Structures are given as C-alpha cells and as structure tokens.
C-alpha cells in the first residue's frame, strides 16, 4: 500500500506545482492589467468619473426645500380648512340636534293642543254655564212674578170694571138658603 501511495503523491505534487505556476501567471497578468489601467486612467481625464457639481446639487436641494415648503403650506391650508369644516359640521350637528328636540317638543304640544283647548274651553265655559243657569232661574222667577202680577192685575181690572156695574140679585130658593145659613155639624 505504501508503493501505490507514492505515485499518487507524485501525481498530486506535479498538479500542485502546475497550479502554482498558473496562479503566478495570473497574478502577473492581473498586476500588468492594473498598471496599464492605472496608466490609462491617470493620463486620460475624460475617462475619470465626473466630479459632483456642488452648485447644481445645492440648487436642486434649494428647489426641493422650496417645494417641500410649498407642500407644507398647502397641508397647513388644508388642515385649517378641515378644522374650520369640522367646527362647522359640529355646529350644524348641534343645530340639528336642537331643532330636532324643538320639533319633538312642538309635535308633543301640537298633540296636546286639542286637550289643552278643551280644558281651557271648559274652564271658560264653566262660569258662562253658571251664569246661563242663574239667568234661566232668574228668568223663570221673573216669568212667575210676571204671571202673578198679570193675574192680579187682571183680577183688579175685572173687579174695578165690575164694581161700577150693578149685578142683579136673584132670590135664592128656600132650600139653599136654609142649607147655607145653618151650618151642618157632623
């Protein structure tokens, strides 16, 4: 087994040496390329990346700041409008609530009005009814007195008109005279 390992080691060592040579060759090529690139870049300024333009960047930054300020002003304006509208909405809601409450109260009053009018009418009619009843009693009493006075006046008028006339005295039958003159005792 030791003999078979020896050729493998030799093969491996040759491979390693070949790989080292290739690696050295590559390193040399990389170094040459980097030197050539450095020489080209150093000699050619157009090949260099452009330096940043600070003035242009500052002007762009200033323009962006102005745009930001304008947007912030718009946002502030819109926030003020929103706040104003919110307060108007709140006031309108309050007004709607007050008007709704008032409407409910008025609807209740309208529903109660017939009862209120009946009660007030009854309150006003009570003294009128009492006065009508009193007037009717007084009227009946006055009519009774008027009839009484009329009757007495008629009697007086008849007696006064008959007193001047002589009425004949008719003789009474004898049987009526004795019955009238003697009272019957029972």
C-alpha positions as CSV (number, residue, x, y, z in Angstrom):
1,X,0.0,0.0,0.0
2,X,2.8,2.4,0.5
3,X,4.1,1.9,-3.0
4,X,0.7,2.8,-4.5
5,X,0.6,5.9,-2.4
6,X,3.9,7.2,-3.7
7,X,2.7,7.5,-7.4
8,X,-0.4,9.3,-6.2
9,X,1.8,11.7,-4.2
10,X,4.0,12.4,-7.2
11,X,0.9,13.0,-9.4
12,X,-0.6,15.3,-6.8
13,X,2.6,17.2,-6.3
14,X,3.0,17.8,-10.0
15,X,-0.6,19.0,-10.2
16,X,0.1,21.3,-7.3
17,X,3.2,22.7,-8.9
18,X,1.3,23.3,-12.2
19,X,-1.5,25.1,-10.3
20,X,1.1,27.3,-8.6
21,X,2.6,28.2,-11.9
22,X,-0.8,29.1,-13.3
23,X,-1.6,31.1,-10.3
24,X,1.7,33.0,-10.6
25,X,1.0,33.7,-14.2
26,X,-2.4,35.0,-13.4
27,X,-1.1,37.2,-10.6
28,X,1.4,38.7,-13.1
29,X,-1.3,39.3,-15.6
30,X,-3.5,41.0,-13.1
31,X,-0.7,43.2,-12.0
32,X,0.1,44.2,-15.5
33,X,-3.5,44.9,-16.3
34,X,-3.9,47.0,-13.2
35,X,-0.7,49.0,-14.1
36,X,-1.9,49.5,-17.6
37,X,-5.4,50.6,-16.3
38,X,-3.8,53.0,-13.8
39,X,-1.6,54.5,-16.6
40,X,-4.7,54.9,-18.8
41,X,-6.8,56.4,-16.1
42,X,-4.1,58.8,-14.9
43,X,-3.4,60.0,-18.4
44,X,-7.0,60.3,-19.6
45,X,-9.1,62.8,-17.6
46,X,-12.2,62.1,-19.7
47,X,-12.1,58.6,-18.5
48,X,-12.4,59.6,-14.9
49,X,-15.9,59.8,-13.4
50,X,-17.2,63.3,-13.3
51,X,-16.7,65.2,-10.0
52,X,-20.1,66.0,-8.4
53,X,-21.3,69.6,-9.1
54,X,-21.8,71.1,-5.7
55,X,-23.6,74.2,-7.0
56,X,-26.0,72.1,-9.0
57,X,-26.7,69.8,-6.0
58,X,-27.2,72.9,-3.8
59,X,-29.7,74.4,-6.3
60,X,-31.5,71.1,-6.6
61,X,-31.6,70.9,-2.8
62,X,-32.9,74.5,-2.5
63,X,-35.6,73.8,-5.2
64,X,-36.6,70.7,-3.2
65,X,-36.7,72.7,0.0
66,X,-39.0,75.2,-1.7
67,X,-41.2,72.5,-3.0
68,X,-41.3,71.0,0.5
69,X,-42.3,74.4,2.0
70,X,-45.0,74.8,-0.6
71,X,-46.4,71.4,0.1
72,X,-46.2,72.1,3.9
73,X,-48.1,75.4,3.3
74,X,-50.7,73.5,1.3
75,X,-51.0,70.9,4.0
76,X,-51.4,73.7,6.6
77,X,-54.0,75.4,4.5
78,X,-55.9,72.2,4.0
79,X,-55.7,71.4,7.7
80,X,-57.1,74.8,8.5
81,X,-59.9,74.2,6.1
82,X,-60.5,70.8,7.6
83,X,-60.6,72.3,11.1
84,X,-63.0,75.0,10.0
85,X,-65.2,72.5,8.3
86,X,-65.1,70.2,11.3
87,X,-66.2,73.1,13.6
88,X,-69.0,74.0,11.1
89,X,-70.1,70.3,11.0
90,X,-70.1,70.3,14.8
91,X,-72.2,73.4,14.9
92,X,-74.5,72.1,12.3
93,X,-74.9,68.9,14.2
94,X,-75.7,70.9,17.4
95,X,-78.2,72.9,15.4
96,X,-79.8,69.8,14.0
97,X,-80.0,68.3,17.5
98,X,-81.5,71.4,18.9
99,X,-84.0,71.7,16.1
100,X,-84.9,68.0,16.4
101,X,-85.5,68.5,20.1
102,X,-87.6,71.6,19.4
103,X,-89.5,69.7,16.7
104,X,-90.3,66.9,19.1
105,X,-91.4,69.4,21.7
106,X,-93.6,71.2,19.2
107,X,-95.1,67.9,18.0
108,X,-95.9,67.0,21.5
109,X,-97.5,70.4,22.1
110,X,-99.5,70.0,18.8
111,X,-100.7,66.6,20.0
112,X,-101.7,68.1,23.4
113,X,-103.3,71.2,21.9
114,X,-106.8,69.7,21.5
115,X,-106.8,68.6,25.1
116,X,-105.5,71.9,26.2
117,X,-108.1,73.8,24.2
118,X,-110.9,71.5,25.5
119,X,-109.7,72.1,29.1
120,X,-109.4,75.8,28.6
121,X,-112.7,75.9,26.8
122,X,-114.3,74.0,29.7
123,X,-112.7,76.4,32.2
124,X,-114.1,79.4,30.3
125,X,-117.5,77.7,29.8
126,X,-118.0,76.9,33.5
127,X,-118.7,80.5,34.5
128,X,-120.8,81.0,31.4
129,X,-122.9,77.9,32.1
130,X,-123.3,79.0,35.7
131,X,-124.3,82.5,34.5
132,X,-126.8,81.0,32.0
133,X,-128.2,78.7,34.7
134,X,-128.6,81.7,37.0
135,X,-130.2,83.8,34.2
136,X,-132.6,80.9,33.4
137,X,-133.6,80.7,37.1
138,X,-134.0,84.4,37.3
139,X,-136.0,84.3,34.1
140,X,-138.3,81.6,35.4
141,X,-138.7,83.6,38.6
142,X,-139.4,86.8,36.7
143,X,-141.9,85.0,34.5
144,X,-143.6,83.5,37.6
145,X,-143.8,87.0,39.1
146,X,-145.0,88.4,35.8
147,X,-147.8,85.8,35.6
148,X,-148.6,86.6,39.2
149,X,-148.7,90.3,38.6
150,X,-150.7,89.8,35.4
151,X,-153.2,87.6,37.2
152,X,-153.6,90.1,40.0
153,X,-153.8,92.9,37.5
154,X,-156.4,91.1,35.6
155,X,-158.4,90.4,38.8
156,X,-158.1,94.0,39.8
157,X,-159.1,95.2,36.4
158,X,-162.1,92.9,36.4
159,X,-163.1,93.9,39.9
160,X,-162.7,97.5,39.1
161,X,-164.7,97.3,35.9
162,X,-167.4,95.2,37.6
163,X,-167.7,97.4,40.6
164,X,-169.4,100.1,38.6
165,X,-171.9,97.6,37.3
166,X,-174.8,96.6,39.4
167,X,-175.5,92.9,39.2
168,X,-179.0,91.8,39.8
169,X,-179.6,89.9,43.0
170,X,-181.6,86.9,42.2
171,X,-183.7,85.4,45.0
172,X,-182.4,82.1,46.2
173,X,-184.6,79.1,46.6
174,X,-185.6,78.4,50.2
175,X,-183.8,75.1,50.4
176,X,-180.4,76.7,49.5
177,X,-181.0,79.5,52.0
178,X,-181.5,77.1,54.9
179,X,-178.5,75.0,54.0
180,X,-176.3,78.0,53.7
181,X,-177.4,79.7,56.8
182,X,-177.3,76.8,59.1
183,X,-174.0,75.1,59.3
184,X,-174.1,71.4,59.4
185,X,-172.4,69.7,62.3
186,X,-171.2,66.4,61.7
